[in-house]
Amino acid sequence: MSSPDPTDATPGSAPDGTPGSAPDGTPGSAADAARDIAEVPAAELVTTACVHLMSAAAVKCGLAEDAEEAGHLDLAEARVLITALAGLVTAAAPEIGDRHARPLRDGLRSLQLAFREASVVPDPPGQGPGERYTGSVV
């Protein structure tokens, strides 16, 4: 019987192909990641996802320093991000509580207003990004 070929091991597995351990025998990153994510409260995960969406939307709306000159202004992309953020905030707000939801709603509203200001052709009231979830933002 021959010994296993270490080159046949997949990333994140031991030389014998056992999942969950690295080639050097240390615990694998998949198991560590699952344990780490299990320890994070749901409200924190939702908030983190929202912050990422907000940051990306802010850049796409031109709120970052030199965004327009750097070619980051992209209102079509910003619309998608803001709408996704509005859906997530609206759906999660009752579950995560007002303490977490209020700053997310404030950030969302600021982005919706920034989008409206950056648009050459403004959307009719209630038709802006995310407004089907939040109502008209004016």
Secondary structure, DSSP 8 states (H G I E B T S, - for coil): -----GGG--TTB-TT--BTB-TTSSB-HHHHHHHHHHTS-HHHHHHHHHHHHHHHHHHHTT-STTTTTTT---HHHHHHHHHHHHHHHHHHHHHH-HHHHHHHHHHHHHHHHHHHHH-SS---TT-STTHHHH----
